[in-house]
Amino acid sequence: MLSDVTRILESIEHGDPKAADKLLPLVYEELRKLAAARMANEPPNQTLQPTALMHEAWLRLVGNSNPNFSGRAHFFGAAAEAMRIILIDNARRKHSQRHGGDRHRVDLECIEVAGPGDDDQLLAVNEALDKLSAIHAAQAEVVKLRCFVGMTNIEVAQALCLSERTAKYYWTHARAWLIHEINATRITK
């Protein structure tokens, strides 16, 4: 299957307009499992379901334009980013309906960094992740794959062509940086 996915991604990169249609059946279950993992911590009355998250991410990936992916890592990185944006938009929509609210302490050791639990936590993590992206883009990509796609350090290392040790270092450093940034932002507000 991996070779088929790689071949189709290469076809997409070369502008084959029908290649995206061939890609979905090959990656559907994997994307759905990743979306389900992201949605596992949601309350039972959540309106956004894993299948809906995966479909929305797919539409953002291939939408109206001809997508251009330079390989498996780029594709899953784009999928992680699409899921992150969807979850953030959903949290912002909910947050705006509440018209504010107190800021809450975010302990990244006890929660998944961007698990779709508390909307305030998700928004705080997103804001900090945007700042991290500007100064440590590779580490931010590790966070996106770990938190929004649900990959392990080993899977992240393979997807980003890093050593497992480097992926683990990036994850540890990024998590510490995010905790510091979120705490510093909370203090100044």
C-alpha atoms as an extended CHARMM CRD file, in Angstrom:
* protein
*
       189  EXT
         1         1  MET       CA              0.0000000000        0.0000000000        0.0000000000  PROA      1               0.0000000000
         2         2  LEU       CA              2.8120000000        2.4170000000        0.8500000000  PROA      2               0.0000000000
         3         3  SER       CA              4.2850000000        2.1540000000       -2.6110000000  PROA      3               0.0000000000
         4         4  ASP       CA              0.8420000000        2.8170000000       -4.1390000000  PROA      4               0.0000000000
         5         5  VAL       CA              0.4000000000        5.8880000000       -1.9310000000  PROA      5               0.0000000000
         6         6  THR       CA              3.8570000000        7.1470000000       -2.8530000000  PROA      6               0.0000000000
         7         7  ARG       CA              3.1980000000        6.5360000000       -6.5560000000  PROA      7               0.0000000000
         8         8  ILE       CA             -0.1280000000        8.3860000000       -6.4240000000  PROA      8               0.0000000000
         9         9  LEU       CA              1.4130000000       11.2760000000       -4.4800000000  PROA      9               0.0000000000
        10        10  GLU       CA              4.0330000000       11.5350000000       -7.2130000000  PROA      10              0.0000000000
        11        11  SER       CA              1.2430000000       11.5930000000       -9.8080000000  PROA      11              0.0000000000
        12        12  ILE       CA             -0.4560000000       14.3890000000       -7.8770000000  PROA      12              0.0000000000
        13        13  GLU       CA              2.8280000000       16.2910000000       -7.7690000000  PROA      13              0.0000000000
        14        14  HSD       CA              3.1000000000       15.9600000000      -11.5570000000  PROA      14              0.0000000000
        15        15  GLY       CA             -0.3860000000       17.4010000000      -12.0180000000  PROA      15              0.0000000000
        16        16  ASP       CA             -2.5260000000       14.2870000000      -12.6660000000  PROA      16              0.0000000000
        17        17  PRO       CA             -6.0530000000       15.6070000000      -11.9700000000  PROA      17              0.0000000000
        18        18  LYS       CA             -7.4760000000       12.1170000000      -11.2460000000  PROA      18              0.0000000000
        19        19  ALA       CA             -4.7280000000       11.0330000000       -8.8460000000  PROA      19              0.0000000000
        20        20  ALA       CA             -6.3980000000       12.5740000000       -5.7710000000  PROA      20              0.0000000000
        21        21  ASP       CA             -9.4780000000       10.4130000000       -6.4020000000  PROA      21              0.0000000000
        22        22  LYS       CA             -7.2540000000        7.3150000000       -6.3710000000  PROA      22              0.0000000000
        23        23  LEU       CA             -5.5200000000        8.4050000000       -3.1530000000  PROA      23              0.0000000000
        24        24  LEU       CA             -8.5810000000        8.5920000000       -0.8960000000  PROA      24              0.0000000000
        25        25  PRO       CA             -9.4130000000        4.8630000000       -0.8860000000  PROA      25              0.0000000000
        26        26  LEU       CA             -5.8030000000        4.0560000000        0.0110000000  PROA      26              0.0000000000
        27        27  VAL       CA             -5.4890000000        6.4880000000        2.9280000000  PROA      27              0.0000000000
        28        28  TYR       CA             -9.1260000000        6.6540000000        4.0810000000  PROA      28              0.0000000000
        29        29  GLU       CA             -8.8650000000        4.1850000000        6.9700000000  PROA      29              0.0000000000
        30        30  GLU       CA             -5.5310000000        5.5660000000        8.1570000000  PROA      30              0.0000000000
        31        31  LEU       CA             -6.8640000000        9.1390000000        8.1430000000  PROA      31              0.0000000000
        32        32  ARG       CA            -10.0700000000        8.0360000000        9.8770000000  PROA      32              0.0000000000
        33        33  LYS       CA             -8.1040000000        6.2500000000       12.6170000000  PROA      33              0.0000000000
        34        34  LEU       CA             -5.9810000000        9.3610000000       13.1140000000  PROA      34              0.0000000000
        35        35  ALA       CA             -9.1090000000       11.5310000000       13.3290000000  PROA      35              0.0000000000
        36        36  ALA       CA            -10.7160000000        9.0740000000       15.7780000000  PROA      36              0.0000000000
        37        37  ALA       CA             -7.6130000000        9.2220000000       17.9630000000  PROA      37              0.0000000000
        38        38  ARG       CA             -7.8490000000       13.0180000000       18.0100000000  PROA      38              0.0000000000
        39        39  MET       CA            -11.5410000000       12.9370000000       18.8900000000  PROA      39              0.0000000000
        40        40  ALA       CA            -11.2910000000       10.2570000000       21.6190000000  PROA      40              0.0000000000
        41        41  ASN       CA            -11.1720000000       12.8300000000       24.4370000000  PROA      41              0.0000000000
        42        42  GLU       CA            -14.1770000000       14.8010000000       23.2290000000  PROA      42              0.0000000000
        43        43  PRO       CA            -17.3250000000       14.8060000000       25.3490000000  PROA      43              0.0000000000
        44        44  PRO       CA            -20.0450000000       12.3860000000       24.1970000000  PROA      44              0.0000000000
        45        45  ASN       CA            -22.3150000000       15.2130000000       23.0140000000  PROA      45              0.0000000000
        46        46  GLN       CA            -19.6580000000       16.5650000000       20.6340000000  PROA      46              0.0000000000
        47        47  THR       CA            -21.0610000000       17.6270000000       17.2880000000  PROA      47              0.0000000000
        48        48  LEU       CA            -17.8130000000       17.0400000000       15.4040000000  PROA      48              0.0000000000
        49        49  GLN       CA            -17.2910000000       13.3160000000       14.8100000000  PROA      49              0.0000000000
        50        50  PRO       CA            -14.0710000000       11.5630000000       13.6330000000  PROA      50              0.0000000000
        51        51  THR       CA            -15.4880000000       10.8080000000       10.1850000000  PROA      51              0.0000000000
        52        52  ALA       CA            -16.5900000000       14.4140000000        9.7910000000  PROA      52              0.0000000000
        53        53  LEU       CA            -13.1660000000       15.6490000000       10.9120000000  PROA      53              0.0000000000
        54        54  MET       CA            -11.4450000000       13.3410000000        8.4350000000  PROA      54              0.0000000000
        55        55  HSD       CA            -13.7820000000       14.3340000000        5.5810000000  PROA      55              0.0000000000
        56        56  GLU       CA            -13.3850000000       18.0290000000        6.3330000000  PROA      56              0.0000000000
        57        57  ALA       CA             -9.5940000000       17.5960000000        6.4040000000  PROA      57              0.0000000000
        58        58  TRP       CA             -9.7210000000       15.6960000000        3.1070000000  PROA      58              0.0000000000
        59        59  LEU       CA            -11.7460000000       18.4740000000        1.4860000000  PROA      59              0.0000000000
        60        60  ARG       CA             -9.2140000000       21.0210000000        2.6840000000  PROA      60              0.0000000000
        61        61  LEU       CA             -6.3760000000       18.8850000000        1.3470000000  PROA      61              0.0000000000
        62        62  VAL       CA             -7.7190000000       18.3070000000       -2.1440000000  PROA      62              0.0000000000
        63        63  GLY       CA            -10.6010000000       20.8370000000       -2.3210000000  PROA      63              0.0000000000
        64        64  ASN       CA            -11.1580000000       22.7230000000       -5.5300000000  PROA      64              0.0000000000
        65        65  SER       CA             -7.5170000000       22.9660000000       -6.4790000000  PROA      65              0.0000000000
        66        66  ASN       CA             -5.0830000000       20.3410000000       -7.6920000000  PROA      66              0.0000000000
        67        67  PRO       CA             -3.0980000000       19.4530000000       -4.5600000000  PROA      67              0.0000000000
        68        68  ASN       CA              0.6620000000       19.2400000000       -4.6610000000  PROA      68              0.0000000000
        69        69  PHE       CA              2.3120000000       16.8530000000       -2.1790000000  PROA      69              0.0000000000
        70        70  SER       CA              5.9920000000       16.0940000000       -2.3340000000  PROA      70              0.0000000000
        71        71  GLY       CA              5.6810000000       12.7680000000       -0.5470000000  PROA      71              0.0000000000
        72        72  ARG       CA              4.1550000000       10.8820000000        2.3480000000  PROA      72              0.0000000000
        73        73  ALA       CA              5.6190000000       13.2140000000        5.0000000000  PROA      73              0.0000000000
        74        74  HSD       CA              4.2590000000       16.2760000000        3.2350000000  PROA      74              0.0000000000
        75        75  PHE       CA              0.8270000000       14.6610000000        2.7840000000  PROA      75              0.0000000000
        76        76  PHE       CA              0.4670000000       13.6540000000        6.4390000000  PROA      76              0.0000000000
        77        77  GLY       CA              1.9030000000       16.9880000000        7.5610000000  PROA      77              0.0000000000
        78        78  ALA       CA             -0.7570000000       18.7180000000        5.4830000000  PROA      78              0.0000000000
        79        79  ALA       CA             -3.4050000000       16.3860000000        6.9540000000  PROA      79              0.0000000000
        80        80  ALA       CA             -2.2120000000       17.2580000000       10.4780000000  PROA      80              0.0000000000
        81        81  GLU       CA             -2.3650000000       20.9570000000        9.6970000000  PROA      81              0.0000000000
        82        82  ALA       CA             -5.8580000000       20.6170000000        8.1940000000  PROA      82              0.0000000000
        83        83  MET       CA             -7.1180000000       18.7490000000       11.2820000000  PROA      83              0.0000000000
        84        84  ARG       CA             -5.4870000000       21.3270000000       13.5450000000  PROA      84              0.0000000000
        85        85  ILE       CA             -7.1820000000       24.2040000000       11.7210000000  PROA      85              0.0000000000
        86        86  ILE       CA            -10.5600000000       22.4570000000       11.8530000000  PROA      86              0.0000000000
        87        87  LEU       CA            -10.2650000000       21.7550000000       15.5890000000  PROA      87              0.0000000000
        88        88  ILE       CA             -9.1000000000       25.3230000000       16.2770000000  PROA      88              0.0000000000
        89        89  ASP       CA            -11.9460000000       26.7930000000       14.2080000000  PROA      89              0.0000000000
        90        90  ASN       CA            -14.4030000000       24.5840000000       16.0790000000  PROA      90              0.0000000000
        91        91  ALA       CA            -12.9650000000       25.6510000000       19.4550000000  PROA      91              0.0000000000
        92        92  ARG       CA            -13.0420000000       29.3250000000       18.4550000000  PROA      92              0.0000000000
        93        93  ARG       CA            -16.6440000000       29.0060000000       17.3400000000  PROA      93              0.0000000000
        94        94  LYS       CA            -17.6040000000       27.4500000000       20.6820000000  PROA      94              0.0000000000
        95        95  HSD       CA            -15.5090000000       29.9500000000       22.6090000000  PROA      95              0.0000000000
        96        96  SER       CA            -17.0750000000       32.9250000000       20.8520000000  PROA      96              0.0000000000
        97        97  GLN       CA            -20.5280000000       31.6090000000       21.7320000000  PROA      97              0.0000000000
        98        98  ARG       CA            -19.6050000000       31.7030000000       25.4120000000  PROA      98              0.0000000000
        99        99  HSD       CA            -18.3670000000       35.3080000000       25.1270000000  PROA      99              0.0000000000
       100       100  GLY       CA            -15.1750000000       34.9650000000       27.0620000000  PROA      100             0.0000000000
       101       101  GLY       CA            -14.5150000000       33.1050000000       30.2460000000  PROA      101             0.0000000000
       102       102  ASP       CA            -11.6700000000       32.7240000000       32.6510000000  PROA      102             0.0000000000
       103       103  ARG       CA             -8.3560000000       31.4410000000       31.4690000000  PROA      103             0.0000000000
       104       104  HSD       CA             -7.4740000000       28.0480000000       32.8660000000  PROA      104             0.0000000000
       105       105  ARG       CA             -4.1410000000       26.5230000000       33.8020000000  PROA      105             0.0000000000
       106       106  VAL       CA             -2.7930000000       24.2710000000       31.0750000000  PROA      106             0.0000000000
       107       107  ASP       CA             -0.6900000000       21.3520000000       32.2940000000  PROA      107             0.0000000000
       108       108  LEU       CA              0.7530000000       19.7070000000       29.2040000000  PROA      108             0.0000000000
       109       109  GLU       CA              2.0200000000       16.7210000000       31.1650000000  PROA      109             0.0000000000
       110       110  CYS       CA             -1.5140000000       15.6650000000       32.0830000000  PROA      110             0.0000000000
       111       111  ILE       CA             -3.2450000000       16.3130000000       28.7690000000  PROA      111             0.0000000000
       112       112  GLU       CA             -2.4110000000       15.7180000000       25.1780000000  PROA      112             0.0000000000
       113       113  VAL       CA             -0.8830000000       18.9510000000       23.9450000000  PROA      113             0.0000000000
       114       114  ALA       CA             -3.6540000000       19.6760000000       21.4960000000  PROA      114             0.0000000000
       115       115  GLY       CA             -6.1700000000       17.0310000000       22.2790000000  PROA      115             0.0000000000
       116       116  PRO       CA             -9.6050000000       18.3820000000       21.5450000000  PROA      116             0.0000000000
       117       117  GLY       CA            -10.6570000000       18.6560000000       25.1790000000  PROA      117             0.0000000000
       118       118  ASP       CA            -11.0050000000       22.0620000000       26.7650000000  PROA      118             0.0000000000
       119       119  ASP       CA            -11.4690000000       24.7260000000       24.0890000000  PROA      119             0.0000000000
       120       120  ASP       CA             -9.4990000000       27.3210000000       26.0680000000  PROA      120             0.0000000000
       121       121  GLN       CA             -6.5700000000       24.9140000000       26.3070000000  PROA      121             0.0000000000
       122       122  LEU       CA             -6.7450000000       24.1670000000       22.6000000000  PROA      122             0.0000000000
       123       123  LEU       CA             -6.7740000000       27.8620000000       21.7100000000  PROA      123             0.0000000000
       124       124  ALA       CA             -3.8440000000       28.5770000000       24.0510000000  PROA      124             0.0000000000
       125       125  VAL       CA             -1.8440000000       25.7100000000       22.5490000000  PROA      125             0.0000000000
       126       126  ASN       CA             -2.6710000000       26.8790000000       19.0140000000  PROA      126             0.0000000000
       127       127  GLU       CA             -1.5010000000       30.4230000000       19.7370000000  PROA      127             0.0000000000
       128       128  ALA       CA              1.7440000000       29.1280000000       21.2400000000  PROA      128             0.0000000000
       129       129  LEU       CA              2.2070000000       26.6570000000       18.3660000000  PROA      129             0.0000000000
       130       130  ASP       CA              1.9760000000       29.4860000000       15.8390000000  PROA      130             0.0000000000
       131       131  LYS       CA              4.7790000000       31.2810000000       17.7120000000  PROA      131             0.0000000000
       132       132  LEU       CA              6.8450000000       28.0800000000       17.8330000000  PROA      132             0.0000000000
       133       133  SER       CA              6.3930000000       27.6170000000       14.0690000000  PROA      133             0.0000000000
       134       134  ALA       CA              7.9830000000       30.9980000000       13.4570000000  PROA      134             0.0000000000
       135       135  ILE       CA             11.1830000000       30.1180000000       15.3440000000  PROA      135             0.0000000000
       136       136  HSD       CA             11.3900000000       26.3030000000       15.2590000000  PROA      136             0.0000000000
       137       137  ALA       CA              9.4330000000       25.0920000000       12.2360000000  PROA      137             0.0000000000
       138       138  ALA       CA             10.6660000000       21.4840000000       12.4130000000  PROA      138             0.0000000000
       139       139  GLN       CA              9.7080000000       21.1840000000       16.0710000000  PROA      139             0.0000000000
       140       140  ALA       CA              6.2880000000       22.6460000000       15.3260000000  PROA      140             0.0000000000
       141       141  GLU       CA              5.7920000000       19.9890000000       12.6380000000  PROA      141             0.0000000000
       142       142  VAL       CA              6.6090000000       17.2940000000       15.1900000000  PROA      142             0.0000000000
       143       143  VAL       CA              3.9980000000       18.7530000000       17.5510000000  PROA      143             0.0000000000
       144       144  LYS       CA              1.3790000000       18.8450000000       14.7800000000  PROA      144             0.0000000000
       145       145  LEU       CA              1.9940000000       15.2290000000       13.8350000000  PROA      145             0.0000000000
       146       146  ARG       CA              2.0330000000       14.0730000000       17.4650000000  PROA      146             0.0000000000
       147       147  CYS       CA             -0.9880000000       16.0660000000       18.5880000000  PROA      147             0.0000000000
       148       148  PHE       CA             -3.2270000000       16.4580000000       15.5810000000  PROA      148             0.0000000000
       149       149  VAL       CA             -2.5170000000       13.2330000000       13.7320000000  PROA      149             0.0000000000
       150       150  GLY       CA             -1.7070000000       11.1070000000       16.7810000000  PROA      150             0.0000000000
       151       151  MET       CA              1.6020000000        9.7420000000       15.5640000000  PROA      151             0.0000000000
       152       152  THR       CA              4.2110000000        8.3010000000       17.9130000000  PROA      152             0.0000000000
       153       153  ASN       CA              7.8090000000        9.5660000000       17.9450000000  PROA      153             0.0000000000
       154       154  ILE       CA              8.7900000000        6.6170000000       15.7590000000  PROA      154             0.0000000000
       155       155  GLU       CA              6.0720000000        7.4210000000       13.2070000000  PROA      155             0.0000000000
       156       156  VAL       CA              6.9830000000       11.1130000000       13.2670000000  PROA      156             0.0000000000
       157       157  ALA       CA             10.6350000000       10.2450000000       12.6910000000  PROA      157             0.0000000000
       158       158  GLN       CA              9.7110000000        8.1240000000        9.6810000000  PROA      158             0.0000000000
       159       159  ALA       CA              7.2850000000       10.6910000000        8.2600000000  PROA      159             0.0000000000
       160       160  LEU       CA              9.7470000000       13.5920000000        8.5840000000  PROA      160             0.0000000000
       161       161  CYS       CA             12.8730000000       11.5850000000        7.7310000000  PROA      161             0.0000000000
       162       162  LEU       CA             14.4120000000       12.2320000000       11.1480000000  PROA      162             0.0000000000
       163       163  SER       CA             16.1550000000        9.9080000000       13.5270000000  PROA      163             0.0000000000
       164       164  GLU       CA             13.9590000000        8.6480000000       16.3530000000  PROA      164             0.0000000000
       165       165  ARG       CA             16.2590000000       10.3950000000       18.8110000000  PROA      165             0.0000000000
       166       166  THR       CA             15.8700000000       13.7310000000       17.0000000000  PROA      166             0.0000000000
       167       167  ALA       CA             12.0810000000       13.3630000000       16.8670000000  PROA      167             0.0000000000
       168       168  LYS       CA             12.0170000000       12.6400000000       20.6060000000  PROA      168             0.0000000000
       169       169  TYR       CA             14.2900000000       15.6280000000       21.3100000000  PROA      169             0.0000000000
       170       170  TYR       CA             12.1410000000       17.9300000000       19.1660000000  PROA      170             0.0000000000
       171       171  TRP       CA              8.9900000000       16.7010000000       20.9430000000  PROA      171             0.0000000000
       172       172  THR       CA             10.5100000000       17.1790000000       24.4180000000  PROA      172             0.0000000000
       173       173  HSD       CA             11.8910000000       20.6200000000       23.5950000000  PROA      173             0.0000000000
       174       174  ALA       CA              8.7090000000       21.7790000000       21.8560000000  PROA      174             0.0000000000
       175       175  ARG       CA              6.4990000000       20.5840000000       24.7090000000  PROA      175             0.0000000000
       176       176  ALA       CA              8.6460000000       22.4340000000       27.2740000000  PROA      176             0.0000000000
       177       177  TRP       CA              8.6830000000       25.5510000000       25.0780000000  PROA      177             0.0000000000
       178       178  LEU       CA              4.8880000000       25.4290000000       24.6700000000  PROA      178             0.0000000000
       179       179  ILE       CA              4.3310000000       25.0780000000       28.4350000000  PROA      179             0.0000000000
       180       180  HSD       CA              6.6120000000       28.0430000000       29.0850000000  PROA      180             0.0000000000
       181       181  GLU       CA              4.9620000000       30.1620000000       26.3950000000  PROA      181             0.0000000000
       182       182  ILE       CA              1.4290000000       29.3760000000       27.5430000000  PROA      182             0.0000000000
       183       183  ASN       CA              2.3110000000       30.1380000000       31.1660000000  PROA      183             0.0000000000
       184       184  ALA       CA              4.0550000000       33.4110000000       30.1810000000  PROA      184             0.0000000000
       185       185  THR       CA              1.0750000000       34.4780000000       28.0810000000  PROA      185             0.0000000000
       186       186  ARG       CA             -1.3520000000       33.6860000000       30.9030000000  PROA      186             0.0000000000
       187       187  ILE       CA              0.6730000000       35.7740000000       33.3720000000  PROA      187             0.0000000000
       188       188  THR       CA              0.6710000000       38.8300000000       31.1070000000  PROA      188             0.0000000000
       189       189  LYS       CA             -3.1070000000       38.7100000000       30.5490000000  PROA      189             0.0000000000
